[in-house]
Amino acid sequence: MKSIIKILNMESEKDVKLIQNAIVNNSGIIAIQVSLQKKEIVVIYDSIYLNEEKIINTIEDLGYIVI
């Protein structure tokens, strides 16, 4: 599966690294691409292990706002 997730308050490279590290700790992540300029991430994952809701919850648990 592929999901594009917009993150409202992703402001710096520090935010990018924090989000990337949190997401890759989930089982089933195949690839992740983060665009600070677009304030979005593209996540490719195996839907057997993971769903978009779990990815969003991971990001929100860090204090970021997903739109």
PDBQT receptor file of N, H, CA, C and O in Angstrom, charges set to zero:
ATOM      1  N   MET A   1       0.829  -1.179   0.000  1.00  0.00    +0.000 N 
ATOM      2  CA  MET A   1       0.000   0.000   0.000  1.00  0.00    +0.000 C 
ATOM      3  C   MET A   1       0.879   1.250   0.000  1.00  0.00    +0.000 C 
ATOM      4  O   MET A   1       2.042   1.227   0.404  1.00  0.00    +0.000 OA
ATOM      5  N   LYS A   2       0.279   2.326  -0.465  1.00  0.00    +0.000 N 
ATOM      6  H   LYS A   2      -0.666   2.344  -0.794  1.00  0.00    +0.000 HD
ATOM      7  CA  LYS A   2       0.976   3.610  -0.480  1.00  0.00    +0.000 C 
ATOM      8  C   LYS A   2       0.050   4.658   0.121  1.00  0.00    +0.000 C 
ATOM      9  O   LYS A   2      -1.122   4.746  -0.245  1.00  0.00    +0.000 OA
ATOM     10  N   SER A   3       0.584   5.451   1.043  1.00  0.00    +0.000 N 
ATOM     11  H   SER A   3       1.536   5.379   1.339  1.00  0.00    +0.000 HD
ATOM     12  CA  SER A   3      -0.183   6.526   1.657  1.00  0.00    +0.000 C 
ATOM     13  C   SER A   3       0.605   7.814   1.586  1.00  0.00    +0.000 C 
ATOM     14  O   SER A   3       1.821   7.828   1.775  1.00  0.00    +0.000 OA
ATOM     15  N   ILE A   4      -0.110   8.905   1.310  1.00  0.00    +0.000 N 
ATOM     16  H   ILE A   4      -1.098   8.893   1.157  1.00  0.00    +0.000 HD
ATOM     17  CA  ILE A   4       0.475  10.236   1.353  1.00  0.00    +0.000 C 
ATOM     18  C   ILE A   4      -0.178  10.945   2.533  1.00  0.00    +0.000 C 
ATOM     19  O   ILE A   4      -1.398  11.100   2.580  1.00  0.00    +0.000 OA
ATOM     20  N   ILE A   5       0.641  11.370   3.478  1.00  0.00    +0.000 N 
ATOM     21  H   ILE A   5       1.632  11.244   3.440  1.00  0.00    +0.000 HD
ATOM     22  CA  ILE A   5       0.133  11.944   4.723  1.00  0.00    +0.000 C 
ATOM     23  C   ILE A   5       0.697  13.354   4.878  1.00  0.00    +0.000 C 
ATOM     24  O   ILE A   5       1.911  13.553   4.845  1.00  0.00    +0.000 OA
ATOM     25  N   LYS A   6      -0.194  14.327   5.046  1.00  0.00    +0.000 N 
ATOM     26  H   LYS A   6      -1.180  14.165   5.072  1.00  0.00    +0.000 HD
ATOM     27  CA  LYS A   6       0.187  15.729   5.257  1.00  0.00    +0.000 C 
ATOM     28  C   LYS A   6       0.361  15.978   6.750  1.00  0.00    +0.000 C 
ATOM     29  O   LYS A   6      -0.470  15.565   7.560  1.00  0.00    +0.000 OA
ATOM     30  N   ILE A   7       1.451  16.658   7.106  1.00  0.00    +0.000 N 
ATOM     31  H   ILE A   7       2.126  16.993   6.449  1.00  0.00    +0.000 HD
ATOM     32  CA  ILE A   7       1.741  16.957   8.496  1.00  0.00    +0.000 C 
ATOM     33  C   ILE A   7       1.858  18.474   8.643  1.00  0.00    +0.000 C 
ATOM     34  O   ILE A   7       2.781  19.094   8.116  1.00  0.00    +0.000 OA
ATOM     35  N   LEU A   8       0.913  19.052   9.364  1.00  0.00    +0.000 N 
ATOM     36  H   LEU A   8       0.162  18.549   9.792  1.00  0.00    +0.000 HD
ATOM     37  CA  LEU A   8       0.797  20.502   9.462  1.00  0.00    +0.000 C 
ATOM     38  C   LEU A   8       2.003  21.169  10.114  1.00  0.00    +0.000 C 
ATOM     39  O   LEU A   8       2.498  22.171   9.599  1.00  0.00    +0.000 OA
ATOM     40  N   ASN A   9       2.479  20.644  11.216  1.00  0.00    +0.000 N 
ATOM     41  H   ASN A   9       2.077  19.830  11.634  1.00  0.00    +0.000 HD
ATOM     42  CA  ASN A   9       3.516  21.332  11.976  1.00  0.00    +0.000 C 
ATOM     43  C   ASN A   9       4.910  20.696  11.864  1.00  0.00    +0.000 C 
ATOM     44  O   ASN A   9       5.681  20.705  12.823  1.00  0.00    +0.000 OA
ATOM     45  N   MET A  10       5.218  20.149  10.696  1.00  0.00    +0.000 N 
ATOM     46  H   MET A  10       4.592  20.141   9.917  1.00  0.00    +0.000 HD
ATOM     47  CA  MET A  10       6.564  19.649  10.421  1.00  0.00    +0.000 C 
ATOM     48  C   MET A  10       7.370  20.832   9.882  1.00  0.00    +0.000 C 
ATOM     49  O   MET A  10       7.144  21.279   8.758  1.00  0.00    +0.000 OA
ATOM     50  N   GLU A  11       8.317  21.341  10.690  1.00  0.00    +0.000 N 
ATOM     51  H   GLU A  11       8.501  20.978  11.603  1.00  0.00    +0.000 HD
ATOM     52  CA  GLU A  11       8.977  22.600  10.373  1.00  0.00    +0.000 C 
ATOM     53  C   GLU A  11      10.467  22.496  10.042  1.00  0.00    +0.000 C 
ATOM     54  O   GLU A  11      10.996  23.351   9.332  1.00  0.00    +0.000 OA
ATOM     55  N   SER A  12      11.148  21.472  10.539  1.00  0.00    +0.000 N 
ATOM     56  H   SER A  12      10.719  20.777  11.116  1.00  0.00    +0.000 HD
ATOM     57  CA  SER A  12      12.611  21.440  10.405  1.00  0.00    +0.000 C 
ATOM     58  C   SER A  12      13.108  20.033  10.085  1.00  0.00    +0.000 C 
ATOM     59  O   SER A  12      12.350  19.064  10.107  1.00  0.00    +0.000 OA
ATOM     60  N   GLU A  13      14.399  19.951   9.790  1.00  0.00    +0.000 N 
ATOM     61  H   GLU A  13      15.016  20.738   9.772  1.00  0.00    +0.000 HD
ATOM     62  CA  GLU A  13      15.031  18.652   9.543  1.00  0.00    +0.000 C 
ATOM     63  C   GLU A  13      14.966  17.771  10.795  1.00  0.00    +0.000 C 
ATOM     64  O   GLU A  13      14.897  16.546  10.694  1.00  0.00    +0.000 OA
ATOM     65  N   LYS A  14      14.988  18.394  11.959  1.00  0.00    +0.000 N 
ATOM     66  H   LYS A  14      15.044  19.389  12.041  1.00  0.00    +0.000 HD
ATOM     67  CA  LYS A  14      14.861  17.636  13.207  1.00  0.00    +0.000 C 
ATOM     68  C   LYS A  14      13.504  16.919  13.242  1.00  0.00    +0.000 C 
ATOM     69  O   LYS A  14      13.421  15.757  13.641  1.00  0.00    +0.000 OA
ATOM     70  N   ASP A  15      12.451  17.617  12.824  1.00  0.00    +0.000 N 
ATOM     71  H   ASP A  15      12.519  18.561  12.501  1.00  0.00    +0.000 HD
ATOM     72  CA  ASP A  15      11.116  17.012  12.762  1.00  0.00    +0.000 C 
ATOM     73  C   ASP A  15      11.102  15.841  11.778  1.00  0.00    +0.000 C 
ATOM     74  O   ASP A  15      10.528  14.788  12.055  1.00  0.00    +0.000 OA
ATOM     75  N   VAL A  16      11.740  16.041  10.633  1.00  0.00    +0.000 N 
ATOM     76  H   VAL A  16      12.207  16.896  10.408  1.00  0.00    +0.000 HD
ATOM     77  CA  VAL A  16      11.807  14.994   9.604  1.00  0.00    +0.000 C 
ATOM     78  C   VAL A  16      12.448  13.734  10.178  1.00  0.00    +0.000 C 
ATOM     79  O   VAL A  16      11.911  12.636  10.033  1.00  0.00    +0.000 OA
ATOM     80  N   LYS A  17      13.593  13.896  10.826  1.00  0.00    +0.000 N 
ATOM     81  H   LYS A  17      14.029  14.788  10.944  1.00  0.00    +0.000 HD
ATOM     82  CA  LYS A  17      14.306  12.740  11.389  1.00  0.00    +0.000 C 
ATOM     83  C   LYS A  17      13.480  12.037  12.467  1.00  0.00    +0.000 C 
ATOM     84  O   LYS A  17      13.426  10.809  12.517  1.00  0.00    +0.000 OA
ATOM     85  N   LEU A  18      12.841  12.827  13.323  1.00  0.00    +0.000 N 
ATOM     86  H   LEU A  18      12.885  13.825  13.282  1.00  0.00    +0.000 HD
ATOM     87  CA  LEU A  18      12.025  12.271  14.399  1.00  0.00    +0.000 C 
ATOM     88  C   LEU A  18      10.865  11.438  13.836  1.00  0.00    +0.000 C 
ATOM     89  O   LEU A  18      10.594  10.333  14.308  1.00  0.00    +0.000 OA
ATOM     90  N   ILE A  19      10.196  11.980  12.834  1.00  0.00    +0.000 N 
ATOM     91  H   ILE A  19      10.415  12.877  12.451  1.00  0.00    +0.000 HD
ATOM     92  CA  ILE A  19       9.068  11.284  12.216  1.00  0.00    +0.000 C 
ATOM     93  C   ILE A  19       9.538  10.033  11.484  1.00  0.00    +0.000 C 
ATOM     94  O   ILE A  19       8.937   8.967  11.619  1.00  0.00    +0.000 OA
ATOM     95  N   GLN A  20      10.618  10.161  10.705  1.00  0.00    +0.000 N 
ATOM     96  H   GLN A  20      11.107  11.026  10.595  1.00  0.00    +0.000 HD
ATOM     97  CA  GLN A  20      11.161   9.001   9.983  1.00  0.00    +0.000 C 
ATOM     98  C   GLN A  20      11.515   7.877  10.946  1.00  0.00    +0.000 C 
ATOM     99  O   GLN A  20      11.140   6.725  10.723  1.00  0.00    +0.000 OA
ATOM    100  N   ASN A  21      12.227   8.199  12.001  1.00  0.00    +0.000 N 
ATOM    101  H   ASN A  21      12.532   9.135  12.182  1.00  0.00    +0.000 HD
ATOM    102  CA  ASN A  21      12.658   7.184  12.955  1.00  0.00    +0.000 C 
ATOM    103  C   ASN A  21      11.472   6.492  13.613  1.00  0.00    +0.000 C 
ATOM    104  O   ASN A  21      11.501   5.280  13.823  1.00  0.00    +0.000 OA
ATOM    105  N   ALA A  22      10.441   7.244  13.938  1.00  0.00    +0.000 N 
ATOM    106  H   ALA A  22      10.418   8.230  13.768  1.00  0.00    +0.000 HD
ATOM    107  CA  ALA A  22       9.261   6.655  14.572  1.00  0.00    +0.000 C 
ATOM    108  C   ALA A  22       8.526   5.727  13.606  1.00  0.00    +0.000 C 
ATOM    109  O   ALA A  22       8.083   4.646  13.996  1.00  0.00    +0.000 OA
ATOM    110  N   ILE A  23       8.398   6.142  12.360  1.00  0.00    +0.000 N 
ATOM    111  H   ILE A  23       8.758   7.019  12.043  1.00  0.00    +0.000 HD
ATOM    112  CA  ILE A  23       7.647   5.340  11.385  1.00  0.00    +0.000 C 
ATOM    113  C   ILE A  23       8.391   4.056  11.033  1.00  0.00    +0.000 C 
ATOM    114  O   ILE A  23       7.771   2.996  10.947  1.00  0.00    +0.000 OA
ATOM    115  N   VAL A  24       9.690   4.126  10.830  1.00  0.00    +0.000 N 
ATOM    116  H   VAL A  24      10.193   4.987  10.900  1.00  0.00    +0.000 HD
ATOM    117  CA  VAL A  24      10.428   2.926  10.429  1.00  0.00    +0.000 C 
ATOM    118  C   VAL A  24      10.471   1.867  11.525  1.00  0.00    +0.000 C 
ATOM    119  O   VAL A  24      10.819   0.717  11.256  1.00  0.00    +0.000 OA
ATOM    120  N   ASN A  25      10.125   2.235  12.747  1.00  0.00    +0.000 N 
ATOM    121  H   ASN A  25       9.843   3.169  12.965  1.00  0.00    +0.000 HD
ATOM    122  CA  ASN A  25      10.063   1.249  13.823  1.00  0.00    +0.000 C 
ATOM    123  C   ASN A  25       8.822   0.359  13.749  1.00  0.00    +0.000 C 
ATOM    124  O   ASN A  25       8.723  -0.624  14.482  1.00  0.00    +0.000 OA
ATOM    125  N   ASN A  26       7.876   0.694  12.872  1.00  0.00    +0.000 N 
ATOM    126  H   ASN A  26       7.956   1.493  12.276  1.00  0.00    +0.000 HD
ATOM    127  CA  ASN A  26       6.687  -0.139  12.685  1.00  0.00    +0.000 C 
ATOM    128  C   ASN A  26       7.006  -1.305  11.753  1.00  0.00    +0.000 C 
ATOM    129  O   ASN A  26       7.720  -1.142  10.764  1.00  0.00    +0.000 OA
ATOM    130  N   SER A  27       6.479  -2.467  12.072  1.00  0.00    +0.000 N 
ATOM    131  H   SER A  27       5.899  -2.600  12.876  1.00  0.00    +0.000 HD
ATOM    132  CA  SER A  27       6.641  -3.626  11.185  1.00  0.00    +0.000 C 
ATOM    133  C   SER A  27       5.854  -3.386   9.906  1.00  0.00    +0.000 C 
ATOM    134  O   SER A  27       4.730  -2.886   9.944  1.00  0.00    +0.000 OA
ATOM    135  N   GLY A  28       6.444  -3.743   8.782  1.00  0.00    +0.000 N 
ATOM    136  H   GLY A  28       7.357  -4.149   8.751  1.00  0.00    +0.000 HD
ATOM    137  CA  GLY A  28       5.744  -3.650   7.507  1.00  0.00    +0.000 C 
ATOM    138  C   GLY A  28       6.113  -2.447   6.666  1.00  0.00    +0.000 C 
ATOM    139  O   GLY A  28       5.636  -2.324   5.538  1.00  0.00    +0.000 OA
ATOM    140  N   ILE A  29       6.947  -1.556   7.177  1.00  0.00    +0.000 N 
ATOM    141  H   ILE A  29       7.335  -1.656   8.093  1.00  0.00    +0.000 HD
ATOM    142  CA  ILE A  29       7.368  -0.385   6.400  1.00  0.00    +0.000 C 
ATOM    143  C   ILE A  29       8.344  -0.844   5.318  1.00  0.00    +0.000 C 
ATOM    144  O   ILE A  29       9.331  -1.522   5.603  1.00  0.00    +0.000 OA
ATOM    145  N   ILE A  30       8.055  -0.464   4.078  1.00  0.00    +0.000 N 
ATOM    146  H   ILE A  30       7.253   0.087   3.847  1.00  0.00    +0.000 HD
ATOM    147  CA  ILE A  30       8.924  -0.811   2.959  1.00  0.00    +0.000 C 
ATOM    148  C   ILE A  30       9.788   0.386   2.570  1.00  0.00    +0.000 C 
ATOM    149  O   ILE A  30      10.992   0.250   2.357  1.00  0.00    +0.000 OA
ATOM    150  N   ALA A  31       9.160   1.559   2.479  1.00  0.00    +0.000 N 
ATOM    151  H   ALA A  31       8.181   1.669   2.652  1.00  0.00    +0.000 HD
ATOM    152  CA  ALA A  31       9.903   2.775   2.112  1.00  0.00    +0.000 C 
ATOM    153  C   ALA A  31       9.168   3.991   2.653  1.00  0.00    +0.000 C 
ATOM    154  O   ALA A  31       7.955   3.972   2.864  1.00  0.00    +0.000 OA
ATOM    155  N   ILE A  32       9.939   5.046   2.868  1.00  0.00    +0.000 N 
ATOM    156  H   ILE A  32      10.924   5.061   2.696  1.00  0.00    +0.000 HD
ATOM    157  CA  ILE A  32       9.363   6.305   3.323  1.00  0.00    +0.000 C 
ATOM    158  C   ILE A  32      10.125   7.448   2.664  1.00  0.00    +0.000 C 
ATOM    159  O   ILE A  32      11.354   7.432   2.590  1.00  0.00    +0.000 OA
ATOM    160  N   GLN A  33       9.378   8.438   2.188  1.00  0.00    +0.000 N 
ATOM    161  H   GLN A  33       8.380   8.452   2.249  1.00  0.00    +0.000 HD
ATOM    162  CA  GLN A  33       9.978   9.626   1.604  1.00  0.00    +0.000 C 
ATOM    163  C   GLN A  33       9.314  10.834   2.257  1.00  0.00    +0.000 C 
ATOM    164  O   GLN A  33       8.088  10.941   2.287  1.00  0.00    +0.000 OA
ATOM    165  N   VAL A  34      10.130  11.733   2.773  1.00  0.00    +0.000 N 
ATOM    166  H   VAL A  34      11.126  11.646   2.748  1.00  0.00    +0.000 HD
ATOM    167  CA  VAL A  34       9.605  12.903   3.477  1.00  0.00    +0.000 C 
ATOM    168  C   VAL A  34       9.949  14.156   2.692  1.00  0.00    +0.000 C 
ATOM    169  O   VAL A  34      11.093  14.343   2.279  1.00  0.00    +0.000 OA
ATOM    170  N   SER A  35       8.951  15.019   2.484  1.00  0.00    +0.000 N 
ATOM    171  H   SER A  35       8.022  14.867   2.819  1.00  0.00    +0.000 HD
ATOM    172  CA  SER A  35       9.174  16.309   1.845  1.00  0.00    +0.000 C 
ATOM    173  C   SER A  35       8.856  17.400   2.856  1.00  0.00    +0.000 C 
ATOM    174  O   SER A  35       7.693  17.645   3.176  1.00  0.00    +0.000 OA
ATOM    175  N   LEU A  36       9.899  18.051   3.354  1.00  0.00    +0.000 N 
ATOM    176  H   LEU A  36      10.844  17.852   3.093  1.00  0.00    +0.000 HD
ATOM    177  CA  LEU A  36       9.713  19.145   4.303  1.00  0.00    +0.000 C 
ATOM    178  C   LEU A  36       9.027  20.321   3.617  1.00  0.00    +0.000 C 
ATOM    179  O   LEU A  36       8.199  21.007   4.215  1.00  0.00    +0.000 OA
ATOM    180  N   GLN A  37       9.380  20.542   2.359  1.00  0.00    +0.000 N 
ATOM    181  H   GLN A  37      10.053  19.985   1.873  1.00  0.00    +0.000 HD
ATOM    182  CA  GLN A  37       8.815  21.646   1.595  1.00  0.00    +0.000 C 
ATOM    183  C   GLN A  37       7.301  21.491   1.412  1.00  0.00    +0.000 C 
ATOM    184  O   GLN A  37       6.561  22.463   1.562  1.00  0.00    +0.000 OA
ATOM    185  N   LYS A  38       6.838  20.282   1.090  1.00  0.00    +0.000 N 
ATOM    186  H   LYS A  38       7.439  19.493   0.968  1.00  0.00    +0.000 HD
ATOM    187  CA  LYS A  38       5.409  20.016   0.905  1.00  0.00    +0.000 C 
ATOM    188  C   LYS A  38       4.699  19.687   2.212  1.00  0.00    +0.000 C 
ATOM    189  O   LYS A  38       3.471  19.618   2.264  1.00  0.00    +0.000 OA
ATOM    190  N   LYS A  39       5.493  19.483   3.277  1.00  0.00    +0.000 N 
ATOM    191  H   LYS A  39       6.490  19.538   3.235  1.00  0.00    +0.000 HD
ATOM    192  CA  LYS A  39       4.979  19.066   4.585  1.00  0.00    +0.000 C 
ATOM    193  C   LYS A  39       4.157  17.782   4.456  1.00  0.00    +0.000 C 
ATOM    194  O   LYS A  39       3.039  17.678   4.961  1.00  0.00    +0.000 OA
ATOM    195  N   GLU A  40       4.749  16.813   3.765  1.00  0.00    +0.000 N 
ATOM    196  H   GLU A  40       5.657  16.896   3.354  1.00  0.00    +0.000 HD
ATOM    197  CA  GLU A  40       4.074  15.534   3.595  1.00  0.00    +0.000 C 
ATOM    198  C   GLU A  40       5.074  14.391   3.585  1.00  0.00    +0.000 C 
ATOM    199  O   GLU A  40       6.263  14.570   3.324  1.00  0.00    +0.000 OA
ATOM    200  N   ILE A  41       4.546  13.208   3.881  1.00  0.00    +0.000 N 
ATOM    201  H   ILE A  41       3.579  13.063   4.094  1.00  0.00    +0.000 HD
ATOM    202  CA  ILE A  41       5.352  11.999   3.778  1.00  0.00    +0.000 C 
ATOM    203  C   ILE A  41       4.628  11.010   2.882  1.00  0.00    +0.000 C 
ATOM    204  O   ILE A  41       3.398  10.948   2.858  1.00  0.00    +0.000 OA
ATOM    205  N   VAL A  42       5.404  10.253   2.158  1.00  0.00    +0.000 N 
ATOM    206  H   VAL A  42       6.403  10.304   2.177  1.00  0.00    +0.000 HD
ATOM    207  CA  VAL A  42       4.879   9.160   1.347  1.00  0.00    +0.000 C 
ATOM    208  C   VAL A  42       5.414   7.883   1.974  1.00  0.00    +0.000 C 
ATOM    209  O   VAL A  42       6.623   7.704   2.122  1.00  0.00    +0.000 OA
ATOM    210  N   VAL A  43       4.493   6.998   2.341  1.00  0.00    +0.000 N 
ATOM    211  H   VAL A  43       3.511   7.143   2.221  1.00  0.00    +0.000 HD
ATOM    212  CA  VAL A  43       4.882   5.764   3.008  1.00  0.00    +0.000 C 
ATOM    213  C   VAL A  43       4.390   4.582   2.172  1.00  0.00    +0.000 C 
ATOM    214  O   VAL A  43       3.221   4.520   1.791  1.00  0.00    +0.000 OA
ATOM    215  N   ILE A  44       5.286   3.660   1.899  1.00  0.00    +0.000 N 
ATOM    216  H   ILE A  44       6.236   3.710   2.208  1.00  0.00    +0.000 HD
ATOM    217  CA  ILE A  44       4.919   2.412   1.233  1.00  0.00    +0.000 C 
ATOM    218  C   ILE A  44       5.080   1.308   2.270  1.00  0.00    +0.000 C 
ATOM    219  O   ILE A  44       6.136   1.164   2.885  1.00  0.00    +0.000 OA
ATOM    220  N   TYR A  45       4.019   0.536   2.451  1.00  0.00    +0.000 N 
ATOM    221  H   TYR A  45       3.161   0.654   1.951  1.00  0.00    +0.000 HD
ATOM    222  CA  TYR A  45       4.014  -0.448   3.528  1.00  0.00    +0.000 C 
ATOM    223  C   TYR A  45       3.223  -1.691   3.140  1.00  0.00    +0.000 C 
ATOM    224  O   TYR A  45       2.426  -1.677   2.202  1.00  0.00    +0.000 OA
ATOM    225  N   ASP A  46       3.461  -2.755   3.878  1.00  0.00    +0.000 N 
ATOM    226  H   ASP A  46       4.109  -2.767   4.640  1.00  0.00    +0.000 HD
ATOM    227  CA  ASP A  46       2.755  -4.023   3.693  1.00  0.00    +0.000 C 
ATOM    228  C   ASP A  46       1.491  -3.982   4.549  1.00  0.00    +0.000 C 
ATOM    229  O   ASP A  46       1.566  -3.916   5.776  1.00  0.00    +0.000 OA
ATOM    230  N   SER A  47       0.334  -4.021   3.897  1.00  0.00    +0.000 N 
ATOM    231  H   SER A  47       0.273  -4.074   2.901  1.00  0.00    +0.000 HD
ATOM    232  CA  SER A  47      -0.940  -3.870   4.608  1.00  0.00    +0.000 C 
ATOM    233  C   SER A  47      -1.286  -5.075   5.480  1.00  0.00    +0.000 C 
ATOM    234  O   SER A  47      -2.250  -5.020   6.244  1.00  0.00    +0.000 OA
ATOM    235  N   ILE A  48      -0.533  -6.142   5.384  1.00  0.00    +0.000 N 
ATOM    236  H   ILE A  48       0.251  -6.187   4.764  1.00  0.00    +0.000 HD
ATOM    237  CA  ILE A  48      -0.742  -7.286   6.270  1.00  0.00    +0.000 C 
ATOM    238  C   ILE A  48      -0.322  -6.917   7.697  1.00  0.00    +0.000 C 
ATOM    239  O   ILE A  48      -0.935  -7.361   8.668  1.00  0.00    +0.000 OA
ATOM    240  N   TYR A  49       0.723  -6.104   7.810  1.00  0.00    +0.000 N 
ATOM    241  H   TYR A  49       1.221  -5.743   7.021  1.00  0.00    +0.000 HD
ATOM    242  CA  TYR A  49       1.281  -5.742   9.112  1.00  0.00    +0.000 C 
ATOM    243  C   TYR A  49       0.829  -4.381   9.622  1.00  0.00    +0.000 C 
ATOM    244  O   TYR A  49       0.871  -4.128  10.827  1.00  0.00    +0.000 OA
ATOM    245  N   LEU A  50       0.402  -3.510   8.732  1.00  0.00    +0.000 N 
ATOM    246  H   LEU A  50       0.367  -3.716   7.754  1.00  0.00    +0.000 HD
ATOM    247  CA  LEU A  50       0.239  -2.108   9.086  1.00  0.00    +0.000 C 
ATOM    248  C   LEU A  50      -0.883  -1.485   8.263  1.00  0.00    +0.000 C 
ATOM    249  O   LEU A  50      -1.168  -1.933   7.153  1.00  0.00    +0.000 OA
ATOM    250  N   ASN A  51      -1.520  -0.448   8.812  1.00  0.00    +0.000 N 
ATOM    251  H   ASN A  51      -1.289  -0.084   9.714  1.00  0.00    +0.000 HD
ATOM    252  CA  ASN A  51      -2.491   0.318   8.042  1.00  0.00    +0.000 C 
ATOM    253  C   ASN A  51      -2.211   1.811   8.224  1.00  0.00    +0.000 C 
ATOM    254  O   ASN A  51      -1.401   2.206   9.063  1.00  0.00    +0.000 OA
ATOM    255  N   GLU A  52      -2.890   2.625   7.429  1.00  0.00    +0.000 N 
ATOM    256  H   GLU A  52      -3.547   2.303   6.748  1.00  0.00    +0.000 HD
ATOM    257  CA  GLU A  52      -2.646   4.063   7.458  1.00  0.00    +0.000 C 
ATOM    258  C   GLU A  52      -2.976   4.662   8.829  1.00  0.00    +0.000 C 
ATOM    259  O   GLU A  52      -2.291   5.577   9.286  1.00  0.00    +0.000 OA
ATOM    260  N   GLU A  53      -3.993   4.163   9.467  1.00  0.00    +0.000 N 
ATOM    261  H   GLU A  53      -4.549   3.419   9.096  1.00  0.00    +0.000 HD
ATOM    262  CA  GLU A  53      -4.386   4.672  10.785  1.00  0.00    +0.000 C 
ATOM    263  C   GLU A  53      -3.257   4.496  11.807  1.00  0.00    +0.000 C 
ATOM    264  O   GLU A  53      -3.010   5.388  12.619  1.00  0.00    +0.000 OA
ATOM    265  N   LYS A  54      -2.591   3.377  11.768  1.00  0.00    +0.000 N 
ATOM    266  H   LYS A  54      -2.791   2.652  11.108  1.00  0.00    +0.000 HD
ATOM    267  CA  LYS A  54      -1.478   3.115  12.684  1.00  0.00    +0.000 C 
ATOM    268  C   LYS A  54      -0.319   4.085  12.420  1.00  0.00    +0.000 C 
ATOM    269  O   LYS A  54       0.315   4.569  13.358  1.00  0.00    +0.000 OA
ATOM    270  N   ILE A  55      -0.048   4.362  11.154  1.00  0.00    +0.000 N 
ATOM    271  H   ILE A  55      -0.562   3.969  10.392  1.00  0.00    +0.000 HD
ATOM    272  CA  ILE A  55       1.018   5.306  10.794  1.00  0.00    +0.000 C 
ATOM    273  C   ILE A  55       0.659   6.705  11.302  1.00  0.00    +0.000 C 
ATOM    274  O   ILE A  55       1.500   7.391  11.884  1.00  0.00    +0.000 OA
ATOM    275  N   ILE A  56      -0.574   7.119  11.083  1.00  0.00    +0.000 N 
ATOM    276  H   ILE A  56      -1.256   6.562  10.611  1.00  0.00    +0.000 HD
ATOM    277  CA  ILE A  56      -1.040   8.433  11.550  1.00  0.00    +0.000 C 
ATOM    278  C   ILE A  56      -0.950   8.518  13.070  1.00  0.00    +0.000 C 
ATOM    279  O   ILE A  56      -0.509   9.532  13.611  1.00  0.00    +0.000 OA
ATOM    280  N   ASN A  57      -1.367   7.458  13.761  1.00  0.00    +0.000 N 
ATOM    281  H   ASN A  57      -1.725   6.634  13.322  1.00  0.00    +0.000 HD
ATOM    282  CA  ASN A  57      -1.287   7.448  15.225  1.00  0.00    +0.000 C 
ATOM    283  C   ASN A  57       0.157   7.580  15.703  1.00  0.00    +0.000 C 
ATOM    284  O   ASN A  57       0.423   8.262  16.693  1.00  0.00    +0.000 OA
ATOM    285  N   THR A  58       1.077   6.940  15.013  1.00  0.00    +0.000 N 
ATOM    286  H   THR A  58       0.861   6.387  14.209  1.00  0.00    +0.000 HD
ATOM    287  CA  THR A  58       2.494   7.035  15.355  1.00  0.00    +0.000 C 
ATOM    288  C   THR A  58       2.973   8.481  15.257  1.00  0.00    +0.000 C 
ATOM    289  O   THR A  58       3.703   8.961  16.125  1.00  0.00    +0.000 OA
ATOM    290  N   ILE A  59       2.561   9.168  14.201  1.00  0.00    +0.000 N 
ATOM    291  H   ILE A  59       1.968   8.779  13.496  1.00  0.00    +0.000 HD
ATOM    292  CA  ILE A  59       2.955  10.566  13.993  1.00  0.00    +0.000 C 
ATOM    293  C   ILE A  59       2.303  11.468  15.044  1.00  0.00    +0.000 C 
ATOM    294  O   ILE A  59       2.961  12.336  15.617  1.00  0.00    +0.000 OA
ATOM    295  N   GLU A  60       1.018  11.261  15.291  1.00  0.00    +0.000 N 
ATOM    296  H   GLU A  60       0.483  10.556  14.825  1.00  0.00    +0.000 HD
ATOM    297  CA  GLU A  60       0.299  12.084  16.267  1.00  0.00    +0.000 C 
ATOM    298  C   GLU A  60       0.815  11.867  17.688  1.00  0.00    +0.000 C 
ATOM    299  O   GLU A  60       0.801  12.791  18.501  1.00  0.00    +0.000 OA
ATOM    300  N   ASP A  61       1.269  10.656  17.986  1.00  0.00    +0.000 N 
ATOM    301  H   ASP A  61       1.280   9.906  17.325  1.00  0.00    +0.000 HD
ATOM    302  CA  ASP A  61       1.836  10.371  19.305  1.00  0.00    +0.000 C 
ATOM    303  C   ASP A  61       3.097  11.196  19.567  1.00  0.00    +0.000 C 
ATOM    304  O   ASP A  61       3.467  11.418  20.720  1.00  0.00    +0.000 OA
ATOM    305  N   LEU A  62       3.749  11.644  18.508  1.00  0.00    +0.000 N 
ATOM    306  H   LEU A  62       3.448  11.463  17.571  1.00  0.00    +0.000 HD
ATOM    307  CA  LEU A  62       4.934  12.494  18.638  1.00  0.00    +0.000 C 
ATOM    308  C   LEU A  62       4.559  13.961  18.849  1.00  0.00    +0.000 C 
ATOM    309  O   LEU A  62       5.422  14.791  19.137  1.00  0.00    +0.000 OA
ATOM    310  N   GLY A  63       3.279  14.275  18.705  1.00  0.00    +0.000 N 
ATOM    311  H   GLY A  63       2.578  13.601  18.471  1.00  0.00    +0.000 HD
ATOM    312  CA  GLY A  63       2.819  15.650  18.897  1.00  0.00    +0.000 C 
ATOM    313  C   GLY A  63       2.592  16.421  17.600  1.00  0.00    +0.000 C 
ATOM    314  O   GLY A  63       2.389  17.635  17.631  1.00  0.00    +0.000 OA
ATOM    315  N   TYR A  64       2.625  15.738  16.474  1.00  0.00    +0.000 N 
ATOM    316  H   TYR A  64       2.790  14.752  16.449  1.00  0.00    +0.000 HD
ATOM    317  CA  TYR A  64       2.405  16.402  15.197  1.00  0.00    +0.000 C 
ATOM    318  C   TYR A  64       0.932  16.334  14.804  1.00  0.00    +0.000 C 
ATOM    319  O   TYR A  64       0.199  15.450  15.247  1.00  0.00    +0.000 OA
ATOM    320  N   ILE A  65       0.514  17.279  13.971  1.00  0.00    +0.000 N 
ATOM    321  H   ILE A  65       1.110  17.997  13.611  1.00  0.00    +0.000 HD
ATOM    322  CA  ILE A  65      -0.880  17.358  13.523  1.00  0.00    +0.000 C 
ATOM    323  C   ILE A  65      -0.971  16.856  12.086  1.00  0.00    +0.000 C 
ATOM    324  O   ILE A  65      -0.376  17.429  11.173  1.00  0.00    +0.000 OA
ATOM    325  N   VAL A  66      -1.722  15.782  11.905  1.00  0.00    +0.000 N 
ATOM    326  H   VAL A  66      -2.205  15.316  12.647  1.00  0.00    +0.000 HD
ATOM    327  CA  VAL A  66      -1.919  15.200  10.582  1.00  0.00    +0.000 C 
ATOM    328  C   VAL A  66      -3.224  15.763  10.021  1.00  0.00    +0.000 C 
ATOM    329  O   VAL A  66      -4.261  15.755  10.684  1.00  0.00    +0.000 OA
ATOM    330  N   ILE A  67      -3.145  16.256   8.770  1.00  0.00    +0.000 N 
ATOM    331  H   ILE A  67      -2.302  16.263   8.231  1.00  0.00    +0.000 HD
ATOM    332  CA  ILE A  67      -4.343  16.807   8.136  1.00  0.00    +0.000 C 
ATOM    333  C   ILE A  67      -4.723  15.999   6.917  1.00  0.00    +0.000 C 
ATOM    334  O   ILE A  67      -5.710  16.313   6.251  1.00  0.00    +0.000 OA
TER     335      ILE A  67
